[in-house]
């Protein structure tokens, strides 16, 4: 049924009345509009667990190359996108690799029990454009609320399939796609994630300059069906003051076969968050509430890999919710509150430097053995982006989290201290 809907919406997109400039008519050509970019990334994550588990840490250097051609001229433009990824492990292992939440280098990827010394893989996709509608087939990195690739580690995830993106009407973006393979961020191979298939459908619309909304749905074969809704409203107050209200919500329904295999106690979860951010000059203040309900002891299930992990496989960043830091505060029945603050140092003579801090507390957590569990996290992050010179756009991000989980919640999460250091240097070759 979802495949039929995707076909129908695709035909509708291609025949939509044009209300914008025709992107394909303005194409300069396959070579003329092409670009090649290389991102050099040095990343380190350390987790100091507090429940007796061995500490985990991984460190690596990556090179992420992406090529995007322009489109040939004519009614139907044709182009190619490609990427090449390489990562070198810099730490010595020593039993500290293998944390599911870090996942730089998967253990046993080269047929051994140790983590890989390096990783190399690539992918390519062919793309077709008619007017302002693009159909892409091949290896891609989708960034949708119901299928969002994880780029928060050393190497990014990728997916193989078909995606249609249409922007025929000003302010309206429609997406429809089907993917049949997932490449794990820590492993080689196009299908290392074990995904059977996922269908995605939805779109977003900018109603006014201040108000935008989105609705999406997905169907992961033999795992779950998911719906997502978003509403974002910006209230201008003064020339340098605003109030932003952001609502995000997911509803997931697990398939019966997945419930049996995973040992879940139920199949339904609903989770939503509402965040209010007041910005004034260089300061921002955030108050957010997030709530999870339903009968599934898995809470809001997302991400991970079907192969080995027995997880969902819809992207490690498919959690467009306010209270997602080290913990996602997504347990069964969990309620959480956040107080956050951000500071842009440009006003104080240091352009490119920013700081964010947040305190999140969750309660009412239900597990198979207890009720009323709690967890709390203090998140801190400094980020600096070089503004000029040979190292222009190089960014350094230093992030830490202190997470404490009550004994009643130990089945759901684990206490610890986390440190992340990321250095990204983007290079525009052409």
Secondary structure, DSSP 8 states (H G I E B T S, - for coil): -HHHHHHHHHHHHHT----S--TGGG---TTTT-EEEEEEEEEEEEEEESSS---EEEEEEEEEEEEE----SSSEEEEEEEEEEEEEE-S--TT----TTT-SS-BTTTSSSSB-SEEEEEEEEEEEEETTEEEEEEEE--EETTEE---SSSS--EEEEEEEEE--STTEEEEEEEEEEEE-TTS-STTTT----EEEEEEEEE-SSSEEEEEEEEEETTTEEEEEEEEEEEEEEETTEEEEEEEEEEEEEE-HHHHHHHT-S-SEEEEEEEEEEEEETTEEEEEEEEEEEES-TT-S---S-STTT----S-TT----TT-SSS---STT-EEEEEEEEEEGGGGT-TTEEEEEEEEEEEEE--SS-SSEEEEEEEEEEEEE--SSTTTT-EEEEEEEEEEE-GGGTTT---EEEEEEEEEEEEE--
